[in-house]
Amino acid sequence: MILIPCNLISQLVIVYRPLAVKWSDRYTFMNR
């Protein structure tokens, strides 16, 4: 198994959460 540091996971969450919000807003805008 490959152990992933919690710091890396937290950084990925911080980086990808705004991207997910942007894409969700974009999809909702397109679906309207």
TABELBEL-V620226 format. One record per pair of residues at least 4 apart in sequence whose ideal C-beta (glycine too) atoms are under 6 Angstrom apart, sorted by the first residue. I is the first residue (numbers start at 0). J is the second residue. D is the distance in Angstrom with one decimal. If there is no record, write none. Layout:
BEGIN
I | J | D
I | J | D
END
This chain:
BEGIN
3 | 7 | 5.6
11 | 15 | 5.8
12 | 16 | 5.9
15 | 19 | 5.9
END
